[in-house]
């Protein structure tokens, strides 16, 4: 299944990766690998993860305290925000 990453999520992912890279060389790349692994899983099993609210589901990243929130339909998955797990999901504007 095709996975689309919304621009807001892409910006959040890039900012988090840059922050991790500053904290420890190579850690930003590890973060990106965790994101790509989660995206690959979503492409294979989008319905496997818990509903966060409405039609929006959440997959947590391995090793990092971040989650991808997404919606899926019959032919694609849309990654909406990428949020730190200590951030209030209510801060993200959603329907």
Kinemage of the C-alpha trace (Angstrom):
@kinemage 1
@onewidth
@group {chain A} dominant
@subgroup {mainchain}
@vectorlist {calphas} color= white
{ca unk a 1} P 0.000 0.000 0.000
{ca unk a 2} L 1.226 3.494 -0.797
{ca unk a 3} L 2.247 5.677 2.163
{ca unk a 4} L 2.115 9.475 1.810
{ca unk a 5} L 3.816 11.740 4.320
{ca unk a 6} L 2.108 15.082 4.791
{ca unk a 7} L 4.428 18.135 4.656
{ca unk a 8} L 3.883 18.892 8.359
{ca unk a 9} L 4.962 15.367 9.311
{ca unk a 10} L 7.975 15.565 6.976
{ca unk a 11} L 9.067 18.823 8.620
{ca unk a 12} L 8.668 17.338 12.112
{ca unk a 13} L 10.669 14.243 11.125
{ca unk a 14} L 13.481 16.329 9.626
{ca unk a 15} L 13.620 18.625 12.678
{ca unk a 16} L 13.736 15.691 15.094
{ca unk a 17} L 16.443 13.939 13.056
{ca unk a 18} L 18.521 17.126 13.005
{ca unk a 19} L 18.153 17.523 16.790
{ca unk a 20} L 19.208 13.905 17.417
{ca unk a 21} L 22.173 14.326 15.057
{ca unk a 22} L 23.368 17.312 17.103
{ca unk a 23} L 22.950 15.366 20.351
{ca unk a 24} L 25.023 12.416 19.124
{ca unk a 25} L 26.562 11.902 15.671
{ca unk a 26} L 24.710 9.142 13.857
{ca unk a 27} L 21.658 9.268 16.124
{ca unk a 28} L 19.717 11.335 13.597
{ca unk a 29} L 20.265 8.580 11.042
{ca unk a 30} L 19.038 6.005 13.571
{ca unk a 31} L 15.919 8.089 14.091
{ca unk a 32} L 15.305 8.201 10.330
{ca unk a 33} L 15.764 4.423 10.120
{ca unk a 34} L 13.120 4.008 12.846
{ca unk a 35} L 10.758 6.283 10.908
{ca unk a 36} L 11.335 4.368 7.666
{ca unk a 37} L 10.782 1.036 9.433
{ca unk a 38} L 7.472 2.303 10.837
{ca unk a 39} L 6.424 3.580 7.409
{ca unk a 40} L 7.242 0.215 5.828
{ca unk a 41} L 5.138 -1.514 8.483
{ca unk a 42} L 2.239 0.865 7.793
{ca unk a 43} L 2.429 -0.001 4.108
{ca unk a 44} L 2.008 -3.675 4.966
{ca unk a 45} L -0.330 -3.558 7.982
{ca unk a 46} L -2.098 -0.207 8.364
{ca unk a 47} L -4.994 -1.629 10.398
{ca unk a 48} L -2.710 -3.331 12.938
{ca unk a 49} L -2.355 -0.312 15.210
{ca unk a 50} L -4.663 1.243 17.769
{ca unk a 51} L -7.094 4.007 16.960
{ca unk a 52} L -6.002 7.244 18.644
{ca unk a 53} L -9.201 9.177 17.826
{ca unk a 54} L -11.783 9.049 15.051
{ca unk a 55} L -10.139 7.463 11.999
{ca unk a 56} L -6.630 8.400 13.111
{ca unk a 57} L -4.326 5.611 14.274
{ca unk a 58} L -0.895 5.710 15.889
{ca unk a 59} L 2.282 3.707 15.443
{ca unk a 60} L 5.121 4.259 17.902
{ca unk a 61} L 8.705 4.365 16.723
{ca unk a 62} L 11.122 1.796 18.068
{ca unk a 63} L 13.800 3.159 20.375
{ca unk a 64} L 12.562 6.761 20.161
{ca unk a 65} L 9.695 8.411 22.074
{ca unk a 66} L 7.884 9.500 18.920
{ca unk a 67} L 4.702 8.372 17.170
{ca unk a 68} L 3.369 8.661 13.645
{ca unk a 69} L -0.341 9.443 13.459
{ca unk a 70} L -2.026 8.338 10.262
{ca unk a 71} L -5.240 7.617 8.408
{ca unk a 72} L -5.714 4.829 5.922
{ca unk a 73} L -8.200 3.920 3.252
{ca unk a 74} L -8.333 1.090 0.750
{ca unk a 75} L -5.322 2.152 -1.318
{ca unk a 76} L -3.137 4.524 0.725
{ca unk a 77} L -1.943 5.602 4.140
{ca unk a 78} L -1.474 9.281 4.983
{ca unk a 79} L 0.979 10.105 7.767
{ca unk a 80} L -0.399 13.245 9.388
{ca unk a 81} L 1.840 14.428 12.250
{ca unk a 82} L 4.943 12.940 13.816
{ca unk a 83} L 4.764 13.851 17.491
{ca unk a 84} L 6.958 13.328 20.516
{ca unk a 85} L 5.078 11.076 22.946
{ca unk a 86} L 5.305 13.682 25.713
{ca unk a 87} L 3.624 16.286 23.510
{ca unk a 88} L -0.127 16.720 23.793
{ca unk a 89} L -1.738 15.322 20.607
{ca unk a 90} L -4.444 17.945 21.131
{ca unk a 91} L -1.900 20.549 20.003
{ca unk a 92} L -2.077 19.080 16.510
{ca unk a 93} L -5.042 20.471 14.575
{ca unk a 94} L -7.179 17.569 13.460
{ca unk a 95} L -10.784 16.846 12.533
